[in-house]
Structures are given as structure tokens and as C-alpha cells.
Amino acid sequence: MIRNAALSVMALALTTALPAANAWAQDAQPGKGLQVELNAVAPSERGCVFTFVIGNQLEKSVASAKFEFVLFNGTGTVERMIVLDFRDLPQGKTKVRQFDLPGTQCDNVKRILINDSPVCEGEGIAAGACMSGIVTRSNTQVGFEG
């Protein structure tokens, strides 16, 4: 009886977790765009380190990508705007990029927004390709804004 209950709980856990994982996987199909995940936020000696996991599911490699991020505090006020250089993003690959933002206190940042991609270059990459179809998510207490 206990074994059946344990199996039922495991089955329920899998059925609730799989749709979220499947949705991310469906977004990761070629030609869909970039997937940007805020994976970790940690205090540093200089400020706050943001760790991103970014996957390129565009049909082409990106030679250079920069994103303008807006950081919001707990009252919804803009704390900071900054352009981060994600460098090259090979097609079909996932990269991890870290940025230490001097003078930024991790506890003050509650939400982030990718405002724009001022640089998105590569052979066969159309203007605006880095923002078109972009999918964002966060594994931290800092959420992504729309």
C-alpha cells in the first residue's frame, strides 16, 4: 500500500514537472530564437555576479551579441541599465556567461528586463534576430520582466 502511494506521488511529480521542461525544450527547437536563463545571482567583492545560460536555436550562429538589461528594485524603480556582451553564440549550442556588476547589490535587484539587443551580428543574421522569439526564464529570486 505504501509502495503504491509512493509511486502515485512520483507519477504526480513527473506529470507536473514534465510540462514545464517540455515547454522549454519546445522553445529550444532550431529556428525558434535565443533562450536566456538567469541561472544564479551571487554577491561578489565588487558587487553582484549574474550567471546566464544562453542557448542559440536560431538557424545561424551569432558572431557577436550584446543585450541591454534593465535592473529593477523592489519598488519597481530602475536600479540600473547596462549593456552586457554575450560574445559569440554558436548555432545549436548553449553557453554560460558571467557578469560581475560593480556597485550592484544583489538584494536590491528584484526583476530584470532585456530592453534591446544593440549588437546582433553574424553571417546570415537578420537585424533584430537576437530579440525575435527570445525566451527568458529565471532560476533565481530575480524574475524576468515580460
C-alpha positions, 0 to 999 in steps of 0.5 A: 500500500505504501509502495503504491502511494509512493509511486502515485506521488512520483507519477504526480511529480513527473506529470507536473514537472514534465510540462514545464521542461517540455515547454522549454525544450519546445522553445529550444527547437532550431529556428525558434530564437535565443533562450536566456536563463538567469541561472544564479545571482551571487554577491561578489567583492565588487558587487553582484555576479549574474550567471546566464545560460544562453542557448542559440536555436536560431538557424545561424550562429551569432558572431557577436551579441550584446543585450541591454538589461534593465535592473529593477528594485523592489519598488519597481524603480530602475536600479540600473541599465547596462549593456552586457556582451554575450560574445559569440553564440554558436548555432545549436549550442548553449553557453554560460556567461558571467557578469560581475556588476560593480556597485550592484547589490544583489538584494536590491535587484528584484526583476530584470528586463532585456530592453534591446539587443544593440549588437546582433551580428553574424553571417546570415543574421537578420537585424533584430534576430537576437530579440525575435522569439527570445525566451527568458526564464529565471532560476533565481529570486530575480524574475524576468520582466515580460 
